[in-house]
Amino acid sequence: MSSSVVVSAMVPLVIGAAVCLNGQRILSILRRESTMDPDSAWTIIEEQRRSLADLLEGLSEGQWETPSLCAGWRVRDVAGHVALAPQLTSLSRAAVELVRARGDYNRMVHDVSVRHARRPGADLVAELRDHAASRDLVALTDHRNILFDVLVHGQDIALPLGLERAVPVGAARASLDRVWDMGRPFWARRRLRGLRLAATDTAWSRGEGPLVEGPAWALLMLLTGRAAALDRLGGPGTRALTERVR
């Protein structure tokens, strides 16, 4: 999949990210206190999976083939990736897939998602609904990672299609905390050093320097390395953002 990686909530295939960053490997994540309790997070995850299924159900065949925000991935591929996440929870299967990809982690994530996405769009929609309430996990991940994964991947699909997709503010805030603190693979704190980030719709801010402000969901896209929501952000610090977001 060229030089980009998509990471979702499957481990070790992924460790609950939703990344489109060049060449990043998933090695470890830090566990910290969550700003949202597990039951609330799982409720939102279920709602997001169902609403994504509703969005996908209304797409034309051409829209399914539209490039997503993840380089080299179509809307169809990201949808397959999200649909597969609650199903691919076996470490042994993940190990088999890694061998199949000749040990190339990035290739493995790409290949399993694209293979899964070959099925009809209606099947992917049905899978999202059938597994919407699943709380199945693989070791090394938890609800916090799955939460921001489904939020960000939903925007990876919606924004290139010119569609608005609502993100619950509380979920976006919890996801901002998680991504800011976790380091690898986003390195948000490092990439955005020297800027002050502040949400305009909830009490969240981090960093020091020229201000970058906007809705929590747009800041979440920024923290996960996506430039598509930069037009939703304002403040004197935005001039420095273009070179920091790949």
C-alpha positions as CSV (number, residue, x, y, z in Angstrom):
1,M,0.0,0.0,0.0
2,S,2.8,2.4,-0.9
3,S,4.3,4.2,2.1
4,S,1.1,4.7,4.1
5,V,-0.3,2.6,6.9
6,V,-3.9,2.2,8.0
7,V,-4.2,1.0,11.6
8,S,-7.4,0.0,13.3
9,A,-8.6,-1.7,16.4
10,M,-7.2,-5.1,15.6
11,V,-4.1,-6.4,17.4
12,P,-1.5,-7.4,16.5
13,L,-2.7,-6.4,13.1
14,V,-3.3,-3.0,14.6
15,I,-3.3,-1.5,18.0
16,G,-6.4,0.6,18.1
17,A,-5.2,3.5,16.0
18,A,-6.5,4.8,12.7
19,V,-3.3,5.9,11.1
20,C,-2.3,7.2,7.7
21,L,1.3,8.0,8.6
22,N,4.4,7.1,6.5
23,G,6.1,3.9,7.5
24,Q,4.9,3.6,11.1
25,R,5.1,0.3,12.8
26,I,3.0,-0.7,15.8
27,L,5.2,-1.9,18.6
28,S,3.6,-0.8,21.9
29,I,1.1,1.6,23.4
30,L,0.9,3.2,26.8
31,R,-2.1,2.6,29.0
32,R,-3.5,5.7,30.9
33,E,-6.7,6.6,32.6
34,S,-9.7,7.1,30.2
35,T,-11.9,10.2,30.2
36,M,-14.8,8.0,29.2
37,D,-16.0,4.9,31.0
38,P,-16.0,1.6,29.0
39,D,-19.8,1.2,28.8
40,S,-20.3,4.7,27.4
41,A,-17.5,4.1,24.9
42,W,-18.9,0.8,23.7
43,T,-22.3,2.4,23.3
44,I,-20.9,5.1,21.1
45,I,-18.8,2.5,19.1
46,E,-22.0,0.5,18.4
47,E,-23.8,3.7,17.3
48,Q,-20.9,4.7,15.1
49,R,-20.7,1.3,13.4
50,R,-24.5,1.4,12.7
51,S,-24.4,4.9,11.4
52,L,-21.5,4.1,9.2
53,A,-23.5,1.2,7.8
54,D,-26.3,3.6,7.1
55,L,-23.9,5.9,5.2
56,L,-22.4,3.1,3.2
57,E,-25.8,1.7,2.3
58,G,-26.7,4.8,0.4
59,L,-23.5,5.0,-1.7
60,S,-23.3,4.5,-5.5
61,E,-20.8,2.0,-6.9
62,G,-18.7,4.9,-8.0
63,Q,-18.6,6.3,-4.4
64,W,-17.5,3.0,-3.1
65,E,-14.4,3.3,-5.3
66,T,-13.6,6.8,-4.3
67,P,-10.1,7.3,-2.7
68,S,-10.3,7.7,1.0
69,L,-8.2,9.9,3.2
70,C,-5.7,7.0,3.5
71,A,-3.3,7.0,0.6
72,G,-3.9,4.0,-1.7
73,W,-7.1,3.0,0.1
74,R,-10.6,3.3,-1.5
75,V,-13.7,4.0,0.5
76,R,-14.4,0.3,0.0
77,D,-11.1,-0.8,1.5
78,V,-11.6,1.3,4.7
79,A,-15.1,0.0,5.0
80,G,-13.8,-3.5,4.8
81,H,-11.1,-2.7,7.4
82,V,-13.7,-1.4,9.9
83,A,-16.1,-4.3,9.2
84,L,-13.3,-6.8,9.8
85,A,-12.1,-5.3,13.1
86,P,-14.6,-6.9,15.5
87,Q,-14.2,-10.2,13.7
88,L,-10.4,-10.6,13.4
89,T,-9.7,-11.0,17.1
90,S,-7.6,-14.1,16.9
91,L,-3.8,-13.7,17.5
92,S,-3.2,-17.0,15.7
93,R,-5.0,-15.8,12.6
94,A,-3.1,-12.5,12.8
95,A,0.2,-14.5,12.9
96,V,-0.8,-16.5,9.9
97,E,-1.6,-13.3,8.0
98,L,1.8,-11.8,8.9
99,V,3.5,-14.9,7.5
100,R,1.4,-14.7,4.4
101,A,2.6,-11.1,4.0
102,R,6.2,-12.3,4.4
103,G,6.6,-10.5,7.6
104,D,5.7,-7.1,6.2
105,Y,3.4,-5.5,8.7
106,N,2.1,-2.7,6.5
107,R,1.5,-5.1,3.6
108,M,-0.4,-7.5,6.0
109,V,-2.8,-4.7,7.2
110,H,-3.4,-3.6,3.6
111,D,-3.9,-7.1,2.2
112,V,-6.3,-8.4,4.7
113,S,-8.4,-5.3,4.4
114,V,-8.5,-5.2,0.6
115,R,-9.3,-9.0,0.5
116,H,-12.2,-8.5,2.8
117,A,-13.4,-5.5,0.8
118,R,-13.8,-7.6,-2.3
119,R,-17.2,-8.8,-1.1
120,P,-20.3,-6.9,-2.2
121,G,-20.9,-3.6,-0.5
122,A,-24.2,-4.9,0.9
123,D,-22.3,-7.7,2.7
124,L,-19.9,-5.2,4.3
125,V,-22.9,-3.1,5.4
126,A,-24.5,-6.2,6.9
127,E,-21.3,-7.2,8.7
128,L,-21.1,-3.7,10.3
129,R,-24.6,-4.1,11.6
130,D,-24.3,-7.7,12.7
131,H,-21.1,-7.0,14.7
132,A,-22.0,-3.4,15.8
133,A,-22.5,-4.4,19.4
134,S,-19.5,-6.7,19.6
135,R,-17.0,-6.0,22.4
136,D,-14.6,-8.6,21.3
137,L,-11.0,-7.7,21.8
138,V,-7.5,-9.0,21.2
139,A,-4.8,-8.7,23.9
140,L,-3.0,-5.3,23.9
141,T,-6.0,-3.2,22.9
142,D,-9.1,-1.8,24.6
143,H,-12.2,0.3,24.1
144,R,-10.2,3.5,24.0
145,N,-8.4,2.5,20.8
146,I,-11.5,1.1,19.1
147,L,-13.4,4.3,19.9
148,F,-11.0,6.7,18.1
149,D,-10.5,4.1,15.4
150,V,-14.1,4.1,14.4
151,L,-14.4,7.9,14.7
152,V,-11.5,8.6,12.5
153,H,-12.1,5.9,9.9
154,G,-15.7,7.2,9.6
155,Q,-14.3,10.6,8.6
156,D,-11.7,8.9,6.3
157,I,-14.8,7.7,4.3
158,A,-17.2,10.7,4.7
159,L,-14.9,13.7,4.0
160,P,-13.7,12.6,0.5
161,L,-17.3,12.0,-0.4
162,G,-18.3,15.5,0.7
163,L,-20.6,14.1,3.4
164,E,-21.1,15.4,6.9
165,R,-20.7,12.7,9.6
166,A,-21.5,13.7,13.2
167,V,-19.0,12.9,15.9
168,P,-20.2,12.9,19.5
169,V,-18.2,15.6,21.3
170,G,-17.6,13.6,24.4
171,A,-16.2,10.7,22.4
172,A,-14.0,13.1,20.4
173,R,-12.6,14.6,23.6
174,A,-11.8,11.1,25.0
175,S,-10.1,10.2,21.8
176,L,-8.1,13.4,21.8
177,D,-6.8,12.5,25.3
178,R,-5.9,9.0,24.1
179,V,-4.1,10.0,20.9
180,W,-2.2,12.9,22.6
181,D,-0.9,10.6,25.4
182,M,-0.1,7.4,23.4
183,G,2.9,8.5,21.4
184,R,3.4,5.8,18.8
185,P,2.2,5.6,16.0
186,F,0.9,9.2,15.8
187,W,3.5,11.1,17.8
188,A,1.0,13.9,18.0
189,R,2.7,15.7,21.0
190,R,6.0,15.6,19.1
191,R,4.7,16.6,15.7
192,L,2.6,19.5,17.1
193,R,5.2,20.8,19.6
194,G,5.2,24.6,19.9
195,L,1.5,25.0,19.2
196,R,-1.5,25.3,21.6
197,L,-4.4,23.2,20.6
198,A,-7.9,24.0,21.9
199,A,-11.3,22.6,21.2
200,T,-14.1,25.1,20.7
201,D,-16.9,22.8,21.6
202,T,-15.6,21.1,24.8
203,A,-13.1,21.8,27.5
204,W,-9.9,20.4,26.0
205,S,-6.5,22.0,25.3
206,R,-2.9,20.9,25.1
207,G,0.5,22.4,24.3
208,E,2.0,25.8,24.4
209,G,2.5,28.4,21.6
210,P,0.4,30.0,18.9
211,L,-3.3,28.9,19.1
212,V,-4.9,26.3,16.8
213,E,-8.6,25.9,17.6
214,G,-11.6,24.2,16.3
215,P,-14.2,21.5,16.9
216,A,-12.8,18.4,18.8
217,W,-13.4,16.1,15.8
218,A,-11.3,18.3,13.5
219,L,-8.5,18.4,16.1
220,L,-8.7,14.6,16.3
221,M,-8.1,14.4,12.5
222,L,-5.1,16.7,13.0
223,L,-3.7,14.6,15.8
224,T,-4.0,11.4,13.7
225,G,-2.1,13.0,10.8
226,R,-4.9,14.0,8.5
227,A,-4.9,17.4,6.7
228,A,-8.5,17.1,5.4
229,A,-10.0,19.1,8.3
230,L,-7.5,21.9,8.4
231,D,-10.1,24.2,6.9
232,R,-12.2,23.7,10.1
233,L,-9.4,25.0,12.3
234,G,-8.5,28.6,13.0
235,G,-6.1,30.7,15.0
236,P,-2.6,32.1,14.4
237,G,-1.0,28.7,14.7
238,T,-2.7,27.3,11.6
239,R,0.0,28.8,9.4
240,A,2.5,26.4,10.8
241,L,0.3,23.3,10.3
242,T,0.7,22.4,6.6
243,E,4.3,21.3,7.0
244,R,3.5,19.3,10.1
245,V,0.6,17.2,8.7
246,R,1.4,14.5,6.1
